[in-house]
Amino acid sequence: MKQRGWRQRHWVLTLLGLLSVLTFLDRLAIAVAAPGIERELHIAPQAWGWILSAYVLANGLFEMPSGAMGDRHGQRGELTRIVTWWSGFTALTGWCRGFWQLLSVRFLFGMGAAGAYPNAAGVIARWFPPRERARSQGVVWAASRLGGVLAPLLIVPVERYWGWRAVFKLLGAMGVAWAAVWYTRFRNHPAEHPGIHAEELEEIGESQTHGAHSIPWRRLLESRQLWLLAPAYGCYGCGSWFYFSWFPVWMVHTAHLSLNGVLLASLPFAMGVVGNLAGGELADWLVLRWGARSALRAIPAVCLTVTAALLCAMAILHGKAATVVLSSLGFGMMDLMLPSAWAMCMAIGRQWSGTATGLMNTAGQAGGFLATVGFGYVIQATGSYNVPLFLIAAMVAIAALLFSRVDATQAVGDDPGLHQSGQATC
């Protein structure tokens, strides 16, 4: 009998979407609650930059090892560990009483959260056929931006009535609940799931990551395409982490918005939801017409060039309406390219998608760390919250140039730099 309707892989994607929402709720909570925390704990801008970047630093250091552990041992246990760990330190944020406590907890939170998206990519490589992977990445990243939309809408009212400490305790409890459901419902390989049918197994095809027990570190680290992709994503990370860290504070100081006005910080993430869903569809559509090499490099190059121009405009035009419109368009354009970037990395990494995307995301966190710390120091040196935006715009423009040179058809092991006779595969 032919199986119709909802597939088991769609339930898997639903859980990954919820994971992505929680990831960004927890990640952005401290940025949204920043004005209240800074006032209560008497933290200066440059010190606040270090607190924000502690997460980014730890996340970057442990991103690739966590992705490799998922490739080797399976994402069921790895994602359960990740979410349980980060939820515990999210809750502990609510007990912090000073700079050093907050810095330490945020570092440990970032250490635990490392590898969430590389492991999600590994799940997609196992559970989805190639024709659905960019679209699935679009759903996962759109869900993360939904978390960005919900962060101000949820956190501002909770903070107003119960204080900023209650925000982190609530988020910690939500994460533990997700981890329990994931461990109960998910299986590392589709064939191991008791509810899956033979028809869906045929649709999925052979798992790309099945049997990836040893990680070919030398082949990965010698791939020319990954070494182009990593700095491209690192420069992109400078732009994205402005929104994830300093954006609510920047809005207060440039557009002179109140705490209620910070609710408008959710609008760029609403555009991100649209951008990611559209970007996933666009990538799959263009790959069929132009091929993976042309399509997956063209989308990031164009989108990030437009984003750089919009960031410059944000630094020049300071009205409330201009701030909201330009920041929303800028983030939406950045996110339009995100499914293409991750599909590109999965195509290059093949059965080691978790490790390859971990390497790429490590570079993104490195760019985010430098931008988050540097933003505070540039503010201290210049007294302006707009001068750093020009520097971030320049990094995003460099990312556009680098993405335009990446060839997604040169997979690990097929890179001409490794095997002169190797045949390129997509």
N, C-alpha and C positions, 0 to 999 in steps of 0.2 A: 504494500500500500504506500502510495507516494506521500511523503511527509510535507506538510505545508505550514506556512506561518512562521511563528517565532522559532528561532534556532537556539541551541545551547550557546553558541558563540555570541549571540546577541545578549544573553544574560551575562556572559563574561564581560562584554563591552559595557554593559550597564554598571557592573561593579567597578570596572576601571574608571568609568565616568564619575561615580560617587567618590572614589579614591582621589581623583583629580580635583573635585570640588573641595574636599577636606584639606588636601595639600595646600591649596591657595587660601582657604579660610585661615588655616594655622599660620601660613607664611606671612599673610598680610595683616594679621590681627595686630601685631606690634606696630606696624606703620600707621594703621588707622587710629590706634589708641595712643600714638606718640605724644600729642600735645599734653594729655593728662599725665602720662608717665614722666615726661620731662619736667613738668611742674612739680610733681610730688617728690621725685627723687633728685631734683636740682641737677640735671645733666645738660652740659653745654653741647652746641652743635657738633664740634669735632669728636667729642666723646660719644655722642649718639651715633655718629657715623661708624665708629668701631663696634658698637652694639649691633647695629644693623648688619654690618659686614661679617660678624662672627659666624652667623648662620651660613653665609655664602662661602666663607673660607672652609669651614668644616665640610659642607656639602660637596664642594669641589674636590677636596682631598680624598673623600671616601666614595665618590660617585662611581668611578670605574671599577674598584674592587667589588662593590656591591652588585654592579651589573654583571661582572664575571661570575660571582657566586650564584646569581640567578641562572645564568647560562649553564653552569656546571651542575647545580643541585636542584634546580627547578624554582619557579617563581612562587609556588604555593607557600612554602616555608619562609622564603626571603621577604616577600611582601608582608606576611604576617609579622615577622620580626621588625621590619621597618616601621610599620604603622603603630605597633605597640610601643616601641621605643620612643618615637617622636611624640606620641600622645602623652606619655609620661612626663617628658620634659616640657611639653606645652603647658600641662597643668602646673608644673613646678614654677613656671614663669610668674604665676599669680602669687607666689610666696616670696619673691625677690624684694629685698629692702635697700639695695644699693647698686652702684655701677658694677662692681666686680662679680656680684652674684648674678646679675642680669647678663653680663658678658659670658660668664661660664655656662649658664643654662642655655643661652642661645647657641653657643658653640656645640654643646652636647645635643641639642635639638637638631642642628644641622647635620651632625654626624649620623644620627639615627635616620633622618629623612633621606639621606643620600641614597641614590639608586632607585627612587620611586619610579621615575619616568623611563630610565633604561630598562627596568624590569617590566614595566608596562609594555614597552616596545618588544621585549622578548616574548611576552604573552601573545601579542598580536602576531608575531612571526610564527608562533606555534599554532595558533587557533584560527587564523584567517588566511584565505587564499591571496596570492599577490595582488589580484585586481581590486581587493578591498582594503589594502593596508593604508594607503594615503587617506582614504575616507575614514578609516577607523582612527588613525592618528588625529584627524580633524575633529572627530567627536571627543576624544580624550582631551585635546587642548582646548576645545570649546568649553568643555566642562570645567577646566581649570579657570577659565575666564568667567564662567558663571559663579565660581567661588569668589572671584574678584568683585563681581557685581554684588553678591550677597554680603561680602565682608563689611562694608560700611553700613548696609541696611540692617544687619544683625548686630554688629558690634557697637555702633553708636547708641541704640536704645538700651542694650544691656549695660553699657558703661554708664549711661545717664542714671539708671535706676539702681544698679547694684555695684557700680565701680568697675574699674578696668581689670581688677584681679579676678572677678567672677567670669570675665570673658574667657580667660585661658583655662579655667577649671571646666567650664562647659565644653569647650572644644576638645579637651583631653578625653572626656567621657565619650564624645561622639566617635573619636578615632578608635578607641578600644572596642566599641560596638561593631565598627566596620571590620576590624581584624578578625573578630569571632565569626562573622558571617562568611568572610573570604575563606578562612581555613576550612569551614564546614562545607562550602559549596563548590570550591574550585579544585580542579585536578591539573597537574602539570602538562599532561598530554591529552588531547581530545579523546583518544581511544580508551583512556582510563576512566572517563566520566560515565557513570552508570545510566545517565539519561540521554546519551547521544545516540543517534540512529546511523545506520550504515550510509544512508543517502548524504547526510551532512559530512561524514568522514570523507566521502568521495568528493564533495564540494571543496572541502578544505585542502585535500591533497596531502602529499607527504610533508610532514613538519620540517620546516627549515632548520630548527634547532635540535631536532631529535638526535640524541647521542653525542651532543657537543660536550664531551667530558673533559677534554683538555683544551686550554686556551692557547692558540698559536701567537704568543705575544710578539715574537719577532716579526711575523708576517703582518700583524696588525700595525705595529709601530713603524714598519718600513713602507707602509702604503702611502704613496704620494697623494692620493686623493683624500685620505684621512688627514694628512698634514696640511692640505689646503682647507679642508672643511673645519678643522679645529679652530684655527685663528679667525675664520669667517664667523663662526658661531660665538667665539669670544668677543669679537667686536660688536656683534648683535647683542650680546649679553649686557653690554654697557647701556644700550637703549632700553632693553626690557627691565633691567633692574632699577633704572630711574623710576619707573612706574611702580615697581614692587616695594620700593623703600622710601624714597624722598618725595614722591608725588603728592601725598596728602599735605605734608608740611610745606612743600613748594606752593601749593594752591593757597594755603593760609597766608603766606608771606607775600605772594605776588598779586593774587586776586582779592586778598583781604577777606577771605571767607570765614565764617564762624564754624563752630563744631557741627551745626546743622548743615551748613554749606558744604562740609567735607563729604556729605552724602553724594554730592556730585562726582566724587572720585570713582563712583561705581560706573559712570557712563562710558569711559574708555574700555572697561572690561566687558560692558554690554556689546560694544562694537567688536571686541575681540571674539565673543561668541559667534557673531555673524561672520567675522573674518575667517575663523578656523573652519567652520562648517563649509563656507563657500570655497576656502582654499583647498580643502580635501577633495571636493567635487571637481574643482578646476584642475588640480594636479592630475587626477585620474583621467579626466577628459583630454587634457593636452598630451599626456603620455601616449594615449592611443593614437593621436593625430601627428604629433611631432617626434615621438620617441622619448625615452627617459633622459637621454643626454641633454637635449635641447630644452625640454619642458621644465625639468627640475632645477636647471640653473637659471632659466629666464625669469621664473616667478620671483625667487628671492632677490635677484639683481634689480628688477624693476620696483618691487615693493619697497625695498630698503632705500633706494634712491629717493623715492617720494617721501618716505618717512624722515630722512635727513632734512629735506627742505621744510617739512612741517615742524620739526623740532626747532629749527632756526626761527621760523615764524612765531612759535610759542615764546621764544626769548625776547622777541621784539614787540609783539602785540600783547598788552597786559590787561585788557578789559575782561570782565567776567564772562561775557558771551564768547569772546575770542578764545579765552583759555579753555572753556568747555568744548567748543567745536574743534579747535585745532588739536587738543590733546586726545580727543576721541578718535578723530580721523587718523592721527599718527599711530596710535596703538592698534587700531583696526588694520591699517596697512601692514604693520609689522607682523600681525598675526595671520594675515592672508597668506604669508609665505611659510608659516611654521610647519604645516603638514608636508610641504615639499622638502624642507630641510631634513625632517626626520625620515621621510620616505627615502630620500637620497642616501642618508647614512645607513638605513636598513638594507638598501640594495648593495651598498659597498661592503657592509659587514657580513651579509648573508647569514649563515648559521650562528655567527657570533654577534648578532644584532645587539644584544644587551651590553656586551663589552664595548662594541664600537660606538653605540650611542652614549654609553657612559663616558668614553673618552671625549666625545664631542661636547657633552653636557658639562664635563669638568672644565673644558675651555670656556664655556659660557659662564660658569660660576666664577672662574678667574677674572673674566671681564667684568662681571657684576661686582666682585669684591673690590677691584680697583676703582670702579666708578662710584661705588657706595662710600668708600673711605675718602676718595679724592673729592667728592662733592662737598663733604663737610669742611675739608681744608681750603678748598677754593672759596667757599662762603666766608670762612674766617679771614682769608687773605684779602678778598675784594669787597666784602660786605654786601655782595649781590647774590641772589638766588637764581639769576638768569645767566650769568657768565658761564657756569658749568654746562649749561645746555648746548652751547656752541661746541664745546669739546666732545660732548656725547654725540652730537650730530655728525661730527667729523668721523668718529669711530663707526657709526652706522653706515656712513658713505663708504668707508674702507671695506666693511662687511659686504656691501653690494658688489664691489669690485671682485673680492675674493670668491664669492659664490658664483660669479659668472665664469670662473675658471674650473670649477669642479665638474668631473665627469662621473656620473652615477653608474655608468655601464662598466667601469673598471673596478670590479669587485676585489676584495682581499684575495690574494693568490693569483689574480689575473692581471694585476698592475704591471704594465710594461717595464717598470723599473725593477720588478722582481723577476719576471719571467719574460724575456724578450719574445719568446714564441707563444706566450700565453694568449688565449682567445678571450676577448672581452665578453662578459656576460652581464645581463641585467638582473 
